[in-house]
């Protein structure tokens, strides 16, 4: 496991100096623009691929040169999640979770492995679901949550590569259907949300047989999950966050009576979780300007004022654990997760306004390795931002982008 550099003392000085030097270049100096066109379906690329949805289909895009490798027609409002094998993306669409093979994969060889890129395929493999919801790869398996029935299907994502039919499923159904999430645990157990169609209240730990071991009901409106260092799993609540560590639930409280952390971005190498932060329970659309940094070791919450709003598609983590937020000011804000200091802002887009409908396209952030990919529906563009240098590449897409996902 890679040891992350600490943002503090002399290290912070070096990082800040590097950031300042890179920021001295203008976007015009560091941006390369190309036009993305549909490339040959079989390419010799060592780079993984992105998947981007649009109204009427999905694009598969090469991460390195930003060319469109393939374009698949698919009706409906489609959502994307990594399947957990570094190759497939699951599309939450009508009827369930449909597997898209990006054609990019790694074969183990010695200490390094070889990368391959073949033809993408929108497969016919669909995990049926009445209302396909959260997809969570963890502990070597992937859990699918059906909001319409409360059924959880768990499978080994490695089985997708050679499957002509669906992989074997380990399925269970919760007592009440709700918009929830399940997180597989290394010992075969599972963390599941508690709730029904009216409310969600907390999280329970089940053993490998589905028997409840422990629970917390101190997480009203529980939504979303992420994984932090040391196997910690965190869930967002309307009054903070619930942290699961070593078989025990701990509550991280916030200073406001209502402080919703509904979307999270974590790193398995960092103990600090990045979350959004909303304080108006009656707002039809709240445009927050603060984000939450939750230290899972101490269950403490630090609020950071960005000076600009952002959306639920704005959160990500950098290669060294940096907290990244795409603001409506058009900048990518880089936050030191330990101190809460905004150490850098990279101008990527023109300022934009969050649309009223949550399904409507808006700029979205997807971080893969050291690159932050940003979509811009206003110009039908895709940007690739080097998190370390600040250099930006861009390409025009053939359709207006909505959601974006990588396979890592």
C-alpha positions in Angstrom: 0.0 0.0 0.0 1.3 3.4 -0.9 2.0 5.8 2.0 0.5 9.2 1.4 2.5 12.3 2.0 1.2 14.4 4.9 0.1 17.9 4.1 1.8 19.7 6.9 5.0 21.5 7.9 7.8 21.4 5.3 5.9 19.1 3.0 3.0 21.6 2.7 5.5 24.3 1.9 7.0 22.2 -1.0 3.5 21.3 -2.3 2.3 24.9 -2.1 5.3 26.1 -3.9 4.8 23.5 -6.7 1.1 24.5 -6.9 2.0 28.2 -7.2 4.6 27.6 -9.9 2.1 25.5 -12.0 -0.6 28.1 -11.5 1.6 30.8 -13.1 0.8 29.3 -16.5 -2.5 30.4 -18.0 -5.1 28.0 -19.1 -4.4 29.1 -22.7 -0.8 28.0 -22.3 -1.7 24.6 -20.8 -4.8 23.6 -22.7 -4.6 21.4 -25.8 -7.9 21.1 -27.7 -8.8 18.4 -30.1 -12.1 17.2 -31.6 -13.2 13.7 -30.4 -14.3 11.5 -33.2 -15.3 7.9 -33.2 -12.1 5.8 -33.5 -11.7 2.3 -34.7 -13.4 -0.2 -32.3 -10.1 -2.2 -31.9 -7.2 0.0 -30.7 -3.7 -0.6 -29.3 -3.9 1.6 -26.2 -2.5 1.1 -22.8 -4.8 3.6 -21.2 -8.2 2.8 -19.5 -11.4 4.3 -20.7 -14.2 6.5 -19.5 -18.0 6.1 -20.1 -20.1 9.2 -20.6 -23.9 9.2 -20.9 -26.0 11.5 -23.1 -29.7 11.7 -23.9 -30.1 8.6 -26.0 -26.9 6.7 -25.4 -23.5 6.2 -23.9 -20.0 7.0 -25.2 -16.8 5.1 -24.5 -13.9 7.5 -24.4 -10.1 6.9 -24.4 -8.6 8.6 -21.3 -5.3 9.4 -23.0 -6.3 11.2 -26.3 -10.0 11.7 -25.4 -11.2 10.2 -28.6 -14.6 8.5 -28.7 -13.9 4.8 -29.1 -17.6 3.8 -29.4 -21.1 5.2 -29.2 -24.0 3.0 -28.1 -27.6 4.0 -28.4 -29.6 3.5 -25.2 -32.8 5.2 -24.4 -33.8 6.6 -21.0 -32.0 8.4 -18.2 -29.0 6.2 -17.5 -26.7 6.2 -14.5 -23.1 4.8 -14.3 -21.1 2.9 -11.7 -17.8 1.0 -11.9 -18.5 -2.8 -11.8 -15.4 -3.4 -9.7 -13.2 -5.3 -12.2 -11.4 -2.4 -13.8 -13.1 -3.2 -17.1 -16.9 -3.0 -16.9 -19.3 -0.2 -16.0 -22.8 -1.0 -14.9 -25.5 1.1 -16.4 -28.6 1.7 -14.2 -31.3 1.7 -16.8 -34.8 0.5 -17.4 -35.1 -3.1 -16.1 -31.9 -3.2 -14.1 -28.1 -2.9 -14.1 -26.7 -3.6 -17.6 -23.0 -4.4 -18.1 -21.0 -2.3 -20.6 -17.6 -3.8 -21.4 -15.2 -0.9 -22.0 -12.7 -3.2 -23.6 -9.9 -2.0 -21.3 -8.4 -4.5 -18.9 -5.1 -5.5 -17.2 -3.6 -9.0 -17.1 -1.3 -9.8 -14.2 2.3 -10.5 -15.3 5.2 -10.4 -12.9 5.2 -7.3 -10.7 3.6 -5.0 -13.2 0.9 -6.5 -15.5 0.0 -5.8 -19.1 -2.7 -3.4 -20.2 -5.0 -4.3 -23.2 -7.6 -2.4 -25.1 -10.2 -4.2 -27.2 -13.5 -3.4 -28.7 -16.1 -2.1 -26.2 -19.4 -4.0 -26.0 -22.8 -3.0 -24.6 -23.6 -6.6 -23.4 -26.9 -8.2 -22.9 -26.0 -9.1 -19.4 -28.6 -7.3 -17.1 -29.0 -7.8 -13.4 -32.7 -7.3 -13.1 -34.0 -4.6 -10.7 -37.2 -2.8 -10.3 -35.5 0.4 -9.4 -31.7 0.0 -9.8 -29.9 2.0 -7.2 -26.4 2.0 -5.6 -23.6 -0.2 -6.9 -20.8 -0.8 -4.3 -17.6 -2.8 -5.2 -15.9 -3.7 -1.9 -13.9 -6.6 -0.5 -13.5 -8.3 -3.9 -17.2 -8.5 -4.7 -19.9 -6.0 -5.8 -23.3 -5.4 -4.3 -26.3 -4.1 -6.2 -29.2 -2.5 -4.4 -32.7 -2.6 -5.8 -34.6 0.4 -4.3 -37.9 -1.0 -5.6 -37.8 -4.3 -3.7 -35.0 -4.0 -1.1 -33.2 -6.9 -2.8 -29.4 -7.0 -2.7 -27.4 -9.0 -5.3 -23.8 -9.8 -4.7 -21.4 -11.2 -7.3 -17.8 -11.5 -8.2 -17.0 -8.8 -10.8 -14.1 -10.9 -12.2 -16.7 -13.3 -13.5 -18.1 -10.7 -15.9 -15.2 -10.9 -18.3 -15.9 -14.5 -19.5 -19.7 -14.6 -18.7 -22.2 -15.5 -21.4 -24.8 -15.4 -18.7 -25.0 -13.6 -15.4 -22.5 -14.5 -12.7 -23.6 -16.5 -9.7 -25.5 -14.3 -7.3 -25.7 -14.2 -3.5 -29.0 -12.5 -2.9 -31.0 -11.4 0.1 -33.9 -9.1 0.6 -34.3 -6.5 3.3 -37.6 -6.3 5.3 -38.6 -3.0 3.7 -37.7 -1.5 0.3 -36.1 1.9 0.3 -33.5 4.0 -1.4 -30.6 2.3 0.2 -27.1 0.9 -0.1 -25.2 -2.3 0.9 -21.5 -2.6 1.5 -20.0 -6.2 1.5 -17.4 -6.9 4.2 -14.3 -9.0 4.0 -15.6 -11.7 6.3 -18.7 -12.3 4.1 -21.0 -10.0 6.2 -22.6 -6.8 5.0 -23.5 -3.3 6.1 -27.0 -2.4 5.0 -29.1 0.8 5.4 -32.3 0.7 7.6 -35.5 2.3 6.3 -38.7 2.0 4.4 -40.5 4.1 1.7 -41.2 6.9 4.2 -37.9 7.3 6.0 -34.4 6.0 6.5 -32.9 5.8 9.9 -29.6 4.1 10.1 -27.2 1.2 9.3 -27.0 -2.4 10.4 -24.2 -5.0 10.3 -25.3 -8.5 9.1 -23.2 -11.6 9.3 -22.6 -13.9 6.3 -26.0 -15.6 7.0 -27.9 -12.4 7.1 -28.3 -12.3 10.9 -28.1 -8.8 12.4 -25.1 -8.4 14.7 -25.4 -4.7 15.6 -27.0 -1.5 14.3 -27.2 2.3 14.7 -30.3 4.3 14.2 -28.5 7.6 14.7 -28.4 8.4 11.0 -31.6 10.0 9.8 -31.9 10.2 6.0 -28.9 7.9 5.6 -27.6 8.2 2.0 -24.5 7.1 0.2 -21.3 5.5 1.5 -17.6 5.6 1.0 -14.5 3.8 2.2 -11.6 5.4 4.1 -8.3 4.2 5.4 -8.0 1.0 7.6 -11.2 -0.5 6.3 -13.5 2.2 7.6 -16.9 2.7 6.0 -18.7 6.0 6.3 -22.4 6.8 5.6 -23.9 10.2 5.2 -26.7 11.4 7.5 -28.9 14.5 7.8 -27.0 15.5 10.9 -23.5 14.4 10.1 -22.0 11.0 9.4 -21.9 7.5 10.8 -18.5 5.8 10.8 -18.1 2.0 11.0 -14.7 0.9 12.3 -13.7 -2.5 13.8 -17.2 -3.7 14.3 -18.4 -0.5 16.0 -20.5 2.5 14.8 -19.5 6.0 15.8 -21.4 9.3 15.0 -19.6 12.3 13.7 -21.9 15.2 14.6 -22.2 18.6 12.8 -22.7 22.1 14.4 -26.0 22.7 12.7 -29.4 21.2 13.7 -29.7 20.0 10.1 -26.4 19.4 8.3 -26.8 16.8 5.6 -23.8 15.0 4.2 -25.6 13.1 1.4 -22.7 12.5 -1.0 -19.2 11.4 -0.1 -15.8 10.9 -1.7 -13.3 8.8 0.2 -9.9 7.2 -0.3 -8.7 3.9 1.1 -5.4 5.6 1.8 -6.8 8.5 3.7 -8.7 8.7 7.0 -10.5 11.9 6.0 -13.8 11.7 4.0 -14.9 14.6 1.8 -18.7 15.3 1.8 -21.2 17.9 0.6 -22.9 19.9 3.3 -26.5 21.3 3.2 -28.3 23.1 6.0 -31.7 24.0 4.7 -34.2 21.0 5.1 -37.0 23.0 3.3 -35.0 24.0 0.2 -36.2 22.6 -3.1 -32.7 23.2 -4.4 -29.9 24.3 -2.0 -26.7 25.6 -3.5 -24.2 25.0 -0.7 -20.8 26.8 -0.6 -19.3 24.7 2.3 -18.0 21.1 2.1 -17.4 18.8 5.0 -14.1 17.0 5.9 -14.8 14.2 8.3 -11.8 12.7 10.2 -12.9 9.1 10.7 -10.2 8.6 13.4 -11.7 11.2 15.7 -15.3 11.4 14.3 -14.8 15.2 13.9 -16.1 17.4 11.2 -14.4 20.4 9.7 -16.4 22.7 7.4 -14.6 24.5 4.5 -16.0 27.6 2.8 -15.3 27.4 -0.9 -16.7 30.8 -1.8 -18.7 29.2 -4.6 -21.4 26.6 -4.9 -21.1 23.1 -6.3 -23.3 20.0 -6.9 -23.5 16.3 -6.1 -21.4 15.5 -9.1 -18.6 17.8 -8.0 -16.6 15.7 -5.5 -13.5 13.7 -6.0 -10.1 12.7 -4.5 -6.7 13.2 -6.0 -3.8 10.7 -6.3 -2.3 11.8 -2.9 -5.7 12.0 -1.2 -6.3 15.7 -2.1 -10.0 16.7 -1.7 -11.2 18.0 -5.0 -14.4 20.0 -5.6 -15.6 21.4 -9.0 -17.2 24.7 -8.3 -19.8 26.6 -10.2 -17.2 29.3 -10.6 -15.6 26.9 -13.2 -12.6 26.1 -11.0 -11.3 22.8 -9.6 -10.7 23.5 -5.9 -7.9 21.5 -4.2 -8.2 21.2 -0.5 -5.6 19.8 2.0 -7.8 17.2 3.8 -5.8 17.4 7.0 -5.8 21.2 7.5 -8.8 22.2 5.4 -6.8 24.8 3.6 -7.6 25.4 -0.1 -4.2 25.0 -1.6 -5.0 25.5 -5.2 -7.6 26.5 -7.7 -7.4 25.5 -11.4 -9.6 27.3 -13.8 -11.3 24.8 -16.1 -14.7 26.0 -17.3 -16.6 29.2 -17.6 -18.8 29.9 -14.6 -22.1 27.9 -14.7 -25.4 27.5 -12.8 -26.8 24.3 -11.4 -30.0 23.3 -13.2 -33.2 23.0 -11.2 -33.8 19.4 -12.2 -31.2 16.9 -10.7 -31.3 14.7 -13.8 -30.4 17.6 -16.1 -26.8 17.7 -17.4 -24.4 19.8 -15.4 -20.6 19.8 -15.2 -19.4 16.6 -13.6 -16.1 15.5 -12.1 -14.5 12.0 -12.4 -11.0 11.4 -11.0 -8.9 8.5 -12.4 -5.4 8.3 -11.0 -3.7 11.6 -11.3 -6.2 13.1 -13.8 -9.5 14.9 -13.1 -11.9 14.6 -15.9 -14.5 17.3 -16.2 -17.5 17.4 -18.5 -19.0 20.7 -19.8 -22.6 20.3 -21.2 -22.6 24.0 -22.3 -19.9 23.3 -24.9 -20.2 19.5 -25.3 -16.7 19.2 -24.1 -14.5 17.0 -22.0 -11.5 18.3 -20.1 -8.6 16.3 -18.6 -6.8 18.1 -15.8 -3.5 16.9 -14.5 -3.9 17.3 -10.8 -0.2 17.7 -10.1 0.8 20.1 -12.9 -2.5 21.8 -13.7 -2.1 21.1 -17.4 -5.4 20.7 -19.2 -6.3 18.8 -22.3 -9.7 19.0 -23.9 -11.9 17.5 -26.7 -15.3 18.2 -28.2 -17.8 15.4 -27.8 -20.5 14.4 -30.4 -23.3 14.7 -27.8 -24.1 16.7 -24.7 -22.5 14.8 -21.7 -24.4 14.1 -18.6 -22.9 11.4 -16.3 -19.3 10.2 -16.4 -17.6 7.2 -14.9 -14.2 5.4 -15.0 -13.7 1.7 -14.4 -11.0 2.0 -11.7 
